[in-house]
Amino acid sequence: MKSKLHPKRLNQKSKLFPAVSAGILLLSMNVNVLANDADSIGNTSVNENSENTIERIVVTSDFGLRSPDNLASSVAVIGEQLLNLRQADHLEDIVGIVPNLNFSSGASRGKFIQIRGIGERSLFAEPINASVALVVDEINFSGLGGLGSLFDVQQVEVLSGPQSTGFGATGLAGIIKVVSNRASEDSEGYLQGSLAQYNTQRLSGAYSSQITEGVNARIALQQINSDGFVENIHLDRDDTNNINEFNAKLALDFAISDEIDIEFKFYHFDIDNGYDSFSLDNDNKTRSDEPGFDRTDTQAASVKYIQDLGEHSLSIALTTLNADLDYGYDEDWTFVGFHPDEYSSFDRYKREVSNQTLDLRYASLESENPWVVGFYYQQSEQDLQRIYTFASADFTSFYEPSSIAVYGEHSWQISEPLSITAGARYENFDADYIDSDGFVEVLDDSLFAGKLTASYALQKATFYTSVSRSYKAGGFNPDQRVEDKDRLFDPEYNWNYELGIKGNIDADNGITGGLSLTFFYMQREDAQVSDFSVRNRDDGSGAVEFIDVIGNADTGLNKGMEIQTNWQLTDSLSAVVNFGYLDASFGNYQLVDGSFVDKQLQAQAPKITFYTSTTYDITDDVSLVVEFEGKDRHRFSVGHDERAPFTAVFNSELNWQKGNILVQVWAKNIFDRELPTRGFGGFNNDPRDGYFPAKPYYQFGQERQIGVTATYRF
């Protein structure tokens, strides 16, 4: 019997404007709870039969295209409705929803994401391999978190825990996949506009239709402008940390025959954001005379060939990406003439990134014991030019990583309730590097990942357990000030053990809901630790300089739990409650300053994360949503002990819907809590203090903001 989850058999249905119900917005729960409402969310569906169509939520990043309740992993699928409710422009806007998910800012956006405490926190001159895979449809955007735009998106999938079997060296901690709305046969589209405080405007729209028989097309455009939340009191400007982004998507779907389908997608990102975030007094009032910037000009495209071969299927996906990145900041955070002991410098990083991939996959469509085998190839190039005030000449480097991998997965239905899945991936990773300082290095790593899962399905619950191993390639520290013994660091491996349950809740008092509970225990071998030291320059300018070093800690332990629930309390009242607990530490490691770490908490790993959302349908046309989210106190970095405070934030939204029109009045961070998104420590950048003693510096995120959004669908 053929699987009904083959890509060519997937259909998509959506209503114009369903009543907002937060109880069905977080789609990580048992699919049976959501089936009756899934068509209102616009997610991928499966046609069960001609008389009774049941919408199914499908995790597209899974080989088997399974629903969340059939996936032996901690997964959150965030649908289009919740993205609209959150006014989510970027991945940073949805991080608070998912347990044990965190981010740190880079420039005006949250570029760096951590899953269960693992993930990068910054990128400067050193080439860094990503720990969290970011995939947009078929294209790997890993390491380019600034491109995590969320417009015209069907769903966002977050798979927590090792995913190297499917995504190779970028799947050490997990993956985030953005699934765009597909080109449809029916003519439909929307126009959406937003106005909010801080001179924030957003205009977006999409249109999908059949061009000719067998050819469907969809185009989507979005422009976002905002002054940001920073005031530059020296330049008397309030837009030096602004947002200015134009994004476009084009999707074409060619049905060549009943058996062959070709999908083409094109993406364009034109980003010209400001970067002027840090102030000497930590008050969001900067004094920079040369405000920084974060610019990106990126084009990406994919072509996917899908052929139904009866009991088997063949897919071939080709992708290409070319990105010009330009990132710079005023290092002294002040202006010339600010203080007699001042220094003045600007640091700028210009990168040209190209990436091409081939993914060839052959699969069985047998529903009882499906399998898949595949071949993957990736070739990348990264050219860097660093222009720095205190450097005698520009620093340039050329980094060329590539990967060749084979992978496979097989599932067995042992009995009616018991199924087992095994998967493996072998990858050869190599990289060539050369820079203007004369450092040359060649890497060649053979890497292996595997997983074994077991699921036991009862009437209203599924129990599962899994063992998986993921990897991340090794690398090097090109800075000439790094000692020879610290130049190279080894690959990292991550063993993950999980035990979980997913199911329905049907109480006698009429309350229904869904539950997903996961316990995990991760052992990191040769954990890659990002450290840095700060020292005064030898030129007597008073300026400090940073030395970034990545090394291997002998031990790393990340353990905890993730709870995701949704509830239908009454006909008009629903709720979502999510909770994450994380205990993450590493040890047996020598820091750059020479001190030895026996055991230390990992950075960007809050012990507690939580999210609640309550929706009350006041009338058939009006609903009120209140969100409450937060995270525990946690370290910003390994190189210092400055910590982000405990934060708790309230958001709210009032929705009015009439026919094809939806109006949303919303407020973010209602009580105007300070939200540090990045922090530095271990130095003093203030000449008024004589650059002593060391003090913390923070970058802040979302301030209180009130706005209105109107959407018209046709």
C-alpha positions as CSV (number, residue, x, y, z in Angstrom):
1,M,0.0,0.0,0.0
2,K,1.4,3.4,-0.9
3,S,2.0,6.0,1.8
4,K,-0.5,8.9,1.7
5,L,2.4,11.2,2.8
6,H,4.2,11.3,-0.5
7,P,4.9,14.9,-1.4
8,K,2.8,14.6,-4.6
9,R,-0.2,13.5,-2.6
10,L,-0.2,16.4,-0.2
11,N,-2.9,19.0,-0.5
12,Q,-3.3,22.3,1.2
13,K,-6.5,23.9,2.4
14,S,-7.2,27.1,4.3
15,K,-10.2,29.2,5.3
16,L,-10.2,32.9,4.9
17,F,-10.1,34.0,8.5
18,P,-10.7,31.4,11.2
19,A,-11.5,32.6,14.7
20,V,-8.3,33.0,16.6
21,S,-7.8,30.1,19.0
22,A,-4.4,29.9,20.8
23,G,-5.3,26.4,21.9
24,I,-4.7,25.1,18.4
25,L,-1.9,27.5,17.4
26,L,1.0,25.5,18.8
27,L,1.0,22.4,16.7
28,S,3.4,20.2,18.5
29,M,0.6,18.2,20.2
30,N,-1.3,15.0,19.2
31,V,-2.7,15.5,15.7
32,N,-6.1,14.0,16.7
33,V,-6.7,17.0,18.9
34,L,-6.0,19.4,16.0
35,A,-7.5,17.5,13.1
36,N,-10.9,19.3,13.2
37,D,-9.3,22.7,13.2
38,A,-6.2,22.2,11.1
39,D,-7.8,23.6,7.9
40,S,-8.0,26.9,9.7
41,I,-4.2,26.9,10.2
42,G,-3.2,26.4,6.6
43,N,-0.8,23.6,7.2
44,T,0.1,20.7,4.9
45,S,-2.8,18.2,4.8
46,V,-3.5,14.7,3.6
47,N,-6.7,13.7,1.9
48,E,-7.9,10.6,3.7
49,N,-10.8,9.7,1.3
50,S,-13.1,11.4,-1.1
51,E,-16.0,11.7,1.4
52,N,-14.3,12.7,4.6
53,T,-11.2,14.9,4.3
54,I,-9.2,15.1,7.5
55,E,-6.4,17.7,7.6
56,R,-3.1,16.4,8.9
57,I,-0.1,18.3,10.2
58,V,3.1,17.1,8.6
59,V,6.6,17.6,9.8
60,T,8.3,18.2,6.4
61,S,11.8,18.1,7.9
62,D,11.3,14.4,8.8
63,F,12.2,11.8,6.2
64,G,8.9,10.0,6.7
65,L,6.8,13.2,6.5
66,R,5.1,12.1,9.8
67,S,2.7,14.0,11.9
68,P,4.1,15.4,15.2
69,D,2.4,12.7,17.3
70,N,4.1,10.0,15.2
71,L,7.6,11.5,15.5
72,A,9.8,10.1,18.3
73,S,11.3,13.5,19.0
74,S,10.6,16.8,20.8
75,V,9.1,18.9,18.0
76,A,7.1,22.2,17.8
77,V,5.2,23.2,14.7
78,I,4.2,26.8,14.8
79,G,1.4,27.6,12.3
80,E,0.6,30.6,10.2
81,Q,-2.1,31.7,12.6
82,L,0.3,32.0,15.6
83,L,2.9,33.8,13.4
84,N,0.3,36.4,12.6
85,L,-0.9,36.6,16.2
86,R,2.7,37.3,17.3
87,Q,3.3,39.9,14.5
88,A,6.3,37.7,13.8
89,D,8.6,39.3,11.2
90,H,11.7,37.2,12.2
91,L,12.7,34.0,14.0
92,E,13.6,36.1,17.1
93,D,9.9,36.9,17.4
94,I,8.9,33.2,18.1
95,V,11.8,32.0,20.2
96,G,9.9,32.5,23.4
97,I,7.2,30.0,22.4
98,V,9.4,26.9,22.3
99,P,10.8,25.3,25.5
100,N,14.6,25.5,25.9
101,L,15.0,27.7,22.8
102,N,17.0,30.9,23.2
103,F,18.8,33.5,21.1
104,S,21.4,36.3,21.3
105,S,21.4,39.4,19.2
106,G,23.8,40.4,16.5
107,A,23.2,44.0,15.3
108,S,19.5,44.8,15.2
109,R,18.3,41.2,14.8
110,G,18.6,38.0,16.9
111,K,20.9,36.2,14.6
112,F,22.2,33.4,16.8
113,I,19.9,30.7,18.1
114,Q,20.6,28.1,20.8
115,I,18.6,24.8,21.3
116,R,19.0,23.2,24.7
117,G,21.9,25.5,25.4
118,I,23.9,24.6,22.3
119,G,24.5,27.2,19.5
120,E,26.7,30.1,18.4
121,R,26.5,33.5,20.0
122,S,28.5,35.7,17.6
123,L,30.5,35.7,14.4
124,F,33.5,37.9,13.6
125,A,36.7,37.0,11.7
126,E,36.8,33.3,12.6
127,P,34.9,30.9,10.3
128,I,32.4,29.0,12.4
129,N,30.3,26.0,11.6
130,A,26.7,26.2,12.8
131,S,25.4,24.0,15.6
132,V,21.7,24.7,14.8
133,A,20.5,24.1,11.2
134,L,18.4,26.8,9.7
135,V,16.6,25.6,6.6
136,V,14.1,27.5,4.4
137,D,12.1,25.1,2.3
138,E,15.0,23.2,0.6
139,I,17.8,25.7,1.2
140,N,20.3,25.6,4.0
141,F,20.7,29.1,5.5
142,S,22.7,27.8,8.5
143,G,25.0,30.5,9.9
144,L,22.8,33.2,8.3
145,G,20.3,33.8,11.1
146,G,19.7,37.3,10.0
147,L,17.8,35.9,7.0
148,G,15.3,34.2,9.2
149,S,12.4,36.2,7.8
150,L,8.8,34.9,8.5
151,F,6.5,36.3,5.9
152,D,4.1,34.3,3.8
153,V,5.1,31.2,5.9
154,Q,2.9,28.1,6.3
155,Q,4.7,26.8,9.4
156,V,7.9,26.8,11.3
157,E,9.3,23.5,12.6
158,V,11.6,23.3,15.5
159,L,13.2,19.8,16.2
160,S,15.1,19.8,19.4
161,G,18.0,17.5,20.0
162,P,20.5,16.0,17.6
163,Q,19.4,15.9,13.9
164,S,22.7,15.1,12.1
165,T,21.2,12.0,10.5
166,G,19.0,14.2,8.3
167,F,21.0,17.5,8.4
168,G,24.7,16.6,8.8
169,A,27.2,18.8,10.5
170,T,24.7,21.6,11.1
171,G,22.3,19.5,13.1
172,L,24.3,19.1,16.3
173,A,21.7,20.7,18.6
174,G,18.6,20.6,16.4
175,I,17.0,22.3,13.4
176,I,14.7,25.1,12.6
177,K,12.9,24.8,9.2
178,V,10.8,27.5,7.7
179,V,8.1,26.2,5.3
180,S,6.8,28.7,2.9
181,N,3.2,28.8,1.5
182,R,3.0,26.7,-1.7
183,A,1.8,27.8,-5.1
184,S,-1.8,26.8,-5.3
185,E,-4.1,26.0,-8.2
186,D,-6.8,28.3,-6.9
187,S,-6.5,32.1,-7.3
188,E,-6.0,33.6,-3.9
189,G,-3.9,36.1,-2.0
190,Y,-3.8,38.7,0.7
191,L,-2.6,42.3,1.5
192,Q,-1.5,43.2,4.9
193,G,-0.3,46.4,6.5
194,S,0.9,47.4,10.0
195,L,1.5,50.6,11.8
196,A,3.1,50.8,15.2
197,Q,5.2,53.0,17.5
198,Y,8.8,53.8,16.8
199,N,7.8,54.7,13.2
200,T,7.2,51.0,12.4
201,Q,5.5,50.1,9.2
202,R,5.1,46.8,7.5
203,L,3.5,46.1,4.1
204,S,3.2,42.7,2.7
205,G,1.2,40.7,0.2
206,A,1.0,37.5,-1.8
207,Y,-0.8,36.1,-4.8
208,S,-1.1,32.6,-6.0
209,S,-2.8,31.2,-9.1
210,Q,-2.7,28.7,-12.0
211,I,-0.7,30.2,-14.9
212,T,-1.7,27.4,-17.3
213,E,-2.7,23.8,-17.0
214,G,-0.3,22.0,-14.7
215,V,1.6,25.2,-13.8
216,N,0.9,27.1,-10.5
217,A,2.7,30.2,-9.3
218,R,2.9,32.2,-6.1
219,I,4.7,35.6,-5.5
220,A,5.1,37.3,-2.1
221,L,6.6,40.7,-1.2
222,Q,7.3,42.4,2.1
223,Q,8.8,45.7,3.2
224,I,9.5,46.5,6.9
225,N,10.7,49.8,8.3
226,S,11.3,50.8,11.9
227,D,13.4,53.3,13.8
228,G,14.2,50.8,16.5
229,F,14.4,51.4,20.2
230,V,17.7,53.2,20.5
231,E,18.3,57.0,20.8
232,N,21.6,58.4,19.7
233,I,22.0,61.5,21.9
234,H,25.1,62.7,20.1
235,L,23.7,62.7,16.6
236,D,20.2,63.6,17.9
237,R,18.7,60.7,16.0
238,D,16.4,57.8,17.0
239,D,16.9,55.6,13.9
240,T,20.5,54.5,14.2
241,N,19.5,51.0,15.2
242,N,16.8,50.8,12.6
243,I,15.2,48.0,10.5
244,N,14.9,48.4,6.8
245,E,14.2,45.1,5.0
246,F,12.7,44.2,1.6
247,N,12.1,40.5,1.0
248,A,10.6,38.7,-2.0
249,K,9.6,35.1,-2.8
250,L,8.6,33.3,-6.0
251,A,7.3,29.8,-6.2
252,L,6.5,27.8,-9.3
253,D,5.1,24.3,-9.4
254,F,5.1,22.3,-12.6
255,A,3.0,19.1,-12.8
256,I,4.8,17.5,-15.8
257,S,2.7,14.4,-15.6
258,D,0.8,12.4,-13.1
259,E,4.1,11.0,-11.8
260,I,6.5,13.9,-12.2
261,D,6.5,17.2,-10.4
262,I,9.1,20.1,-10.5
263,E,9.1,22.8,-7.8
264,F,11.1,26.0,-8.3
265,K,11.6,28.7,-5.6
266,F,13.5,32.0,-5.6
267,Y,14.3,34.2,-2.6
268,H,15.6,37.8,-2.5
269,F,16.7,39.6,0.7
270,D,17.7,43.3,0.7
271,I,18.5,44.3,4.2
272,D,19.9,47.6,5.3
273,N,19.6,47.6,9.1
274,G,21.4,49.8,11.6
275,Y,23.7,48.7,14.4
276,D,24.0,51.1,17.3
277,S,23.1,49.2,20.4
278,F,25.6,49.5,23.2
279,S,25.8,52.6,25.5
280,L,28.3,53.4,28.3
281,D,25.4,53.9,30.8
282,N,23.3,50.9,29.7
283,D,20.3,53.1,29.1
284,N,19.7,52.6,25.3
285,K,21.0,56.1,24.7
286,T,24.2,55.9,22.5
287,R,26.8,58.5,21.7
288,S,28.3,56.9,18.5
289,D,29.6,59.3,15.9
290,E,29.8,56.4,13.3
291,P,26.7,54.3,13.9
292,G,27.2,50.8,12.6
293,F,25.2,48.8,10.1
294,D,24.1,45.2,9.2
295,R,23.5,44.9,5.5
296,T,22.7,41.9,3.4
297,D,22.0,41.4,-0.3
298,T,21.1,37.8,-0.9
299,Q,19.6,35.7,-3.7
300,A,18.8,32.0,-3.3
301,A,17.0,29.5,-5.4
302,S,16.1,25.8,-5.4
303,V,14.8,23.3,-8.0
304,K,13.3,20.0,-6.8
305,Y,12.4,17.1,-9.1
306,I,9.9,14.6,-7.6
307,Q,9.0,11.4,-9.4
308,D,6.5,8.7,-8.3
309,L,7.8,5.3,-9.3
310,G,4.9,3.3,-8.0
311,E,6.1,1.6,-4.8
312,H,9.1,4.0,-4.7
313,S,9.8,7.7,-5.2
314,L,12.8,9.7,-6.4
315,S,13.6,13.3,-5.5
316,I,16.5,15.5,-6.6
317,A,16.9,18.9,-5.0
318,L,19.5,21.5,-6.2
319,T,20.0,24.7,-4.4
320,T,22.2,27.8,-4.7
321,L,22.8,30.8,-2.4
322,N,24.8,34.0,-2.9
323,A,25.0,36.5,0.0
324,D,26.9,39.7,0.4
325,L,27.1,40.6,4.1
326,D,28.4,43.9,5.4
327,Y,28.6,44.3,9.2
328,G,30.3,47.1,11.1
329,Y,30.1,49.0,14.4
330,D,31.5,51.9,16.3
331,E,33.9,50.2,18.7
332,D,34.4,53.0,21.1
333,W,30.6,53.8,21.3
334,T,31.4,57.5,21.6
335,F,32.5,60.5,19.5
336,V,35.7,62.3,18.9
337,G,36.0,65.0,21.6
338,F,34.0,63.0,24.2
339,H,36.9,62.7,26.7
340,P,40.6,63.5,26.8
341,D,41.4,59.8,27.3
342,E,39.2,58.6,24.4
343,Y,40.1,56.4,21.5
344,S,38.1,56.1,18.3
345,S,37.8,53.1,16.1
346,F,35.5,51.3,13.7
347,D,35.3,47.6,12.9
348,R,33.8,46.3,9.7
349,Y,33.4,42.8,8.2
350,K,32.5,42.3,4.6
351,R,31.7,38.7,3.6
352,E,30.8,37.1,0.3
353,V,29.1,33.7,0.9
354,S,28.1,31.2,-1.7
355,N,26.6,27.8,-1.2
356,Q,25.5,25.1,-3.5
357,T,23.9,21.7,-2.6
358,L,22.7,18.5,-4.2
359,D,20.4,16.2,-2.3
360,L,19.4,13.0,-4.1
361,R,16.9,10.8,-2.3
362,Y,15.3,7.4,-3.1
363,A,12.5,6.1,-0.9
364,S,10.0,3.3,-0.5
365,L,6.4,4.3,-0.2
366,E,5.4,1.2,1.7
367,S,3.3,2.3,4.7
368,E,4.3,-0.5,7.1
369,N,8.1,-0.5,6.7
370,P,9.2,2.6,4.8
371,W,12.8,3.4,4.1
372,V,14.9,6.1,2.5
373,V,18.5,6.3,1.2
374,G,20.2,9.4,0.0
375,F,23.3,11.2,-1.2
376,Y,24.2,14.8,-0.2
377,Y,26.9,17.2,-1.6
378,Q,27.6,20.7,-0.4
379,Q,30.2,23.2,-1.7
380,S,30.6,26.6,0.0
381,E,32.9,29.6,-0.2
382,Q,33.3,32.4,2.2
383,D,35.5,35.5,1.4
384,L,36.1,37.9,4.2
385,Q,37.6,41.4,4.3
386,R,38.0,43.0,7.7
387,I,38.6,46.8,7.7
388,Y,39.7,47.9,11.2
389,T,41.0,51.2,12.4
390,F,43.9,49.8,14.4
391,A,45.0,47.3,11.8
392,S,48.0,48.3,9.6
393,A,46.2,46.7,6.6
394,D,42.9,45.0,5.8
395,F,42.6,41.4,6.9
396,T,41.4,39.0,4.3
397,S,40.6,35.3,4.4
398,F,39.2,32.6,2.1
399,Y,37.4,29.6,3.6
400,E,36.1,26.8,1.4
401,P,34.3,24.0,3.3
402,S,32.6,21.1,1.5
403,S,30.7,17.9,2.5
404,I,29.9,14.6,0.9
405,A,27.5,12.4,2.7
406,V,25.4,9.2,2.4
407,Y,22.5,8.6,4.7
408,G,19.6,6.3,5.2
409,E,16.6,5.5,7.5
410,H,14.4,2.4,7.9
411,S,11.2,1.9,9.9
412,W,9.6,-1.4,11.0
413,Q,6.1,-1.9,12.3
414,I,6.9,-4.7,14.7
415,S,3.4,-5.1,16.0
416,E,0.1,-3.0,16.0
417,P,1.4,-0.6,18.7
418,L,5.2,-0.9,18.4
419,S,7.4,0.6,15.7
420,I,11.1,1.0,15.5
421,T,13.2,3.4,13.3
422,A,16.9,3.3,12.7
423,G,19.0,5.8,10.7
424,A,22.6,6.6,10.0
425,R,24.7,9.2,8.1
426,Y,28.3,9.2,7.1
427,E,29.8,12.5,6.1
428,N,33.3,13.5,4.9
429,F,33.9,17.2,5.7
430,D,36.9,19.0,4.4
431,A,37.8,22.7,4.4
432,D,40.6,24.8,3.0
433,Y,41.6,28.1,4.6
434,I,44.1,30.8,3.9
435,D,44.4,34.4,5.1
436,S,46.5,37.6,4.7
437,D,48.4,36.8,7.9
438,G,49.9,33.8,6.2
439,F,47.9,31.2,8.1
440,V,47.0,28.2,6.0
441,E,45.0,25.1,7.2
442,V,43.4,22.1,5.6
443,L,40.8,20.1,7.5
444,D,39.5,16.6,6.7
445,D,37.1,15.0,9.1
446,S,35.1,11.7,8.7
447,L,31.9,12.0,10.8
448,F,29.2,9.5,11.7
449,A,25.7,10.0,13.1
450,G,23.0,7.5,14.0
451,K,19.7,7.1,15.7
452,L,17.5,4.4,17.0
453,T,13.9,5.1,18.1
454,A,11.0,3.1,19.4
455,S,7.4,4.2,19.6
456,Y,4.5,2.4,21.4
457,A,1.0,3.7,20.5
458,L,-2.0,3.3,22.7
459,Q,-5.5,4.6,22.0
460,K,-4.9,8.1,23.3
461,A,-1.1,8.3,23.9
462,T,2.1,7.4,22.3
463,F,5.2,6.5,24.3
464,Y,8.6,6.8,22.7
465,T,12.3,6.5,23.5
466,S,15.3,7.3,21.4
467,V,19.1,7.2,21.3
468,S,20.9,9.5,18.7
469,R,24.4,10.7,18.0
470,S,25.1,13.9,16.1
471,Y,28.3,15.7,15.1
472,K,29.9,19.0,14.3
473,A,33.0,19.4,12.3
474,G,36.3,20.7,13.8
475,G,38.0,23.9,13.0
476,F,40.7,26.4,13.8
477,N,41.5,29.7,15.4
478,P,43.3,31.9,12.8
479,D,44.1,34.8,15.1
480,Q,47.9,35.2,15.2
481,R,47.9,36.0,18.9
482,V,46.5,32.5,19.6
483,E,49.2,30.0,20.8
484,D,50.1,27.2,18.4
485,K,48.7,24.6,20.7
486,D,45.3,26.2,20.6
487,R,45.1,26.8,16.9
488,L,43.0,23.6,16.1
489,F,40.0,22.2,17.8
490,D,38.4,18.8,17.3
491,P,35.0,17.7,16.0
492,E,32.2,17.6,18.6
493,Y,29.9,14.7,19.1
494,N,26.6,14.8,21.0
495,W,24.9,11.7,22.4
496,N,21.2,12.2,23.1
497,Y,18.9,9.9,25.1
498,E,15.1,10.8,25.2
499,L,12.0,9.4,26.8
500,G,8.6,11.0,26.0
501,I,4.9,10.7,25.7
502,K,2.4,12.5,23.4
503,G,-1.3,12.2,23.7
504,N,-4.8,13.4,24.2
505,I,-6.5,14.6,27.4
506,D,-10.3,14.2,27.6
507,A,-11.6,15.1,31.0
508,D,-15.1,14.3,32.3
509,N,-15.9,18.0,32.7
510,G,-15.6,18.6,29.0
511,I,-12.0,20.0,29.0
512,T,-9.9,18.5,26.2
513,G,-6.3,19.0,25.3
514,G,-3.0,17.7,24.0
515,L,0.2,16.9,25.8
516,S,3.8,16.4,24.8
517,L,6.3,15.6,27.5
518,T,10.0,14.9,26.8
519,F,12.9,14.0,29.1
520,F,16.4,14.3,27.6
521,Y,20.0,13.6,28.6
522,M,22.7,14.8,26.3
523,Q,26.4,14.0,26.6
524,R,28.7,16.2,24.6
525,E,32.1,14.7,23.7
526,D,34.9,17.3,23.0
527,A,32.3,20.1,23.4
528,Q,33.3,23.1,21.4
529,V,33.5,26.1,23.7
530,S,33.7,29.7,22.5
531,D,35.9,31.8,24.8
532,F,37.7,35.2,24.5
533,S,40.1,37.3,26.5
534,V,40.4,41.1,26.7
535,R,43.6,43.0,26.9
536,N,44.8,46.6,26.5
537,R,46.4,47.5,23.3
538,D,50.1,48.0,23.1
539,D,49.8,51.4,21.4
540,G,48.8,53.2,24.6
541,S,45.5,54.4,23.1
542,G,43.5,53.0,26.1
543,A,41.5,50.8,23.7
544,V,40.9,47.2,24.5
545,E,41.2,44.3,22.1
546,F,39.5,40.9,22.1
547,I,41.1,37.5,21.3
548,D,38.5,34.9,20.3
549,V,39.3,31.3,20.8
550,I,37.3,28.1,20.3
551,G,38.5,25.0,22.2
552,N,37.3,21.6,23.3
553,A,36.1,20.8,26.8
554,D,36.4,17.2,27.8
555,T,32.8,17.1,29.2
556,G,29.5,18.7,28.4
557,L,26.2,17.7,29.9
558,N,22.8,19.0,28.9
559,K,19.8,17.5,30.6
560,G,16.2,18.5,31.2
561,M,12.6,18.3,30.1
562,E,10.1,19.9,27.8
563,I,6.4,20.1,28.3
564,Q,4.0,21.4,25.6
565,T,0.3,21.4,26.2
566,N,-2.9,22.9,24.7
567,W,-6.3,23.1,26.2
568,Q,-9.9,23.7,25.1
569,L,-11.4,24.8,28.4
570,T,-14.8,25.9,27.1
571,D,-16.3,26.6,23.7
572,S,-14.9,30.2,23.9
573,L,-11.8,29.8,26.0
574,S,-8.6,28.0,25.1
575,A,-5.0,28.0,26.3
576,V,-1.4,26.9,25.6
577,V,1.1,26.2,28.4
578,N,4.7,25.3,27.6
579,F,7.6,24.8,30.0
580,G,11.2,23.9,29.6
581,Y,13.8,22.9,32.2
582,L,17.5,22.8,31.3
583,D,20.7,22.0,33.3
584,A,23.7,22.6,31.0
585,S,27.3,22.5,32.1
586,F,30.8,21.8,30.8
587,G,34.1,21.1,32.4
588,N,37.7,20.0,32.3
589,Y,38.6,23.0,30.2
590,Q,41.3,25.7,30.3
591,L,40.1,29.2,29.5
592,V,42.2,31.6,27.4
593,D,43.3,33.5,30.6
594,G,44.9,30.2,31.8
595,S,42.3,29.4,34.5
596,F,41.0,25.8,34.6
597,V,37.3,25.1,34.6
598,D,36.4,22.0,36.5
599,K,32.6,22.6,36.0
600,Q,30.8,25.6,34.7
601,L,27.3,26.5,33.5
602,Q,27.0,26.8,29.7
603,A,26.2,30.2,28.3
604,Q,22.7,31.1,26.8
605,A,21.2,28.2,28.7
606,P,18.5,29.4,31.1
607,K,17.3,26.8,33.5
608,I,13.6,27.7,33.0
609,T,11.7,28.9,29.9
610,F,7.9,29.2,29.8
611,Y,5.1,30.4,27.6
612,T,1.4,30.6,28.1
613,S,-1.3,31.9,25.8
614,T,-5.0,32.4,26.5
615,T,-7.6,33.1,23.9
616,Y,-11.2,34.2,24.7
617,D,-13.7,34.5,22.0
618,I,-15.8,37.5,23.1
619,T,-18.2,37.2,20.1
620,D,-18.1,35.3,16.8
621,D,-16.1,38.2,15.4
622,V,-14.0,39.5,18.3
623,S,-11.4,37.6,20.3
624,L,-8.8,38.6,22.9
625,V,-5.4,36.9,23.3
626,V,-3.0,37.4,26.3
627,E,0.5,35.9,26.2
628,F,2.9,35.5,29.1
629,E,6.5,34.3,28.5
630,G,9.8,34.3,30.2
631,K,13.1,32.8,30.9
632,D,15.4,32.3,33.9
633,R,18.6,34.1,34.7
634,H,21.5,32.8,32.6
635,R,25.1,33.5,31.5
636,F,25.8,35.5,28.4
637,S,29.2,34.0,27.7
638,V,31.9,31.6,28.8
639,G,34.6,34.4,28.9
640,H,32.9,36.3,31.7
641,D,30.2,35.8,34.3
642,E,27.8,38.6,33.4
643,R,24.2,37.2,33.4
644,A,20.9,38.1,31.8
645,P,18.3,38.6,34.5
646,F,15.1,36.7,34.9
647,T,12.6,38.2,32.4
648,A,8.8,37.9,32.1
649,V,6.8,39.6,29.4
650,F,3.1,40.1,28.7
651,N,1.8,40.6,25.2
652,S,-1.8,41.1,24.1
653,E,-3.9,41.3,21.0
654,L,-7.6,42.2,20.2
655,N,-8.8,40.7,16.9
656,W,-11.9,41.7,14.9
657,Q,-12.8,39.7,11.8
658,K,-15.6,40.4,9.3
659,G,-15.7,38.5,6.1
660,N,-12.4,38.8,4.3
661,I,-11.1,41.5,6.6
662,L,-9.1,41.0,9.9
663,V,-8.0,43.9,12.1
664,Q,-5.6,43.3,15.0
665,V,-4.8,45.8,17.7
666,W,-1.7,44.5,19.6
667,A,0.7,45.4,22.3
668,K,4.2,43.8,22.9
669,N,6.0,43.9,26.3
670,I,3.0,45.6,27.9
671,F,4.8,46.5,31.2
672,D,8.0,47.7,29.3
673,R,10.4,45.2,30.9
674,E,14.1,45.6,30.1
675,L,15.0,42.6,27.9
676,P,18.8,42.1,27.5
677,T,19.5,40.1,24.4
678,R,23.3,40.3,24.5
679,G,25.9,41.1,27.2
680,F,29.6,41.8,27.6
681,G,31.8,41.8,30.6
682,G,35.4,41.6,31.8
683,F,36.3,45.1,30.5
684,N,35.5,48.8,30.8
685,N,34.9,50.9,27.7
686,D,34.3,54.2,29.4
687,P,37.2,56.8,29.4
688,R,35.4,58.7,32.2
689,D,36.3,55.8,34.4
690,G,39.9,55.5,33.1
691,Y,38.8,52.2,31.5
692,F,38.7,50.6,35.0
693,P,37.2,48.6,36.7
694,A,35.4,46.1,34.5
695,K,31.6,46.5,34.2
696,P,28.8,44.9,32.3
697,Y,27.3,46.2,29.1
698,Y,24.0,45.1,27.6
699,Q,22.1,45.2,24.4
700,F,18.3,45.4,24.8
701,G,15.5,44.0,22.8
702,Q,11.7,44.6,22.4
703,E,10.4,47.7,24.3
704,R,6.7,48.3,24.9
705,Q,5.1,48.8,21.5
706,I,1.5,49.3,20.4
707,G,0.3,48.8,16.9
708,V,-2.4,47.8,14.5
709,T,-2.5,45.4,11.6
710,A,-5.1,45.0,8.9
711,T,-5.3,42.1,6.5
712,Y,-7.5,41.6,3.5
713,R,-7.7,38.2,1.8
714,F,-9.1,37.6,-1.6
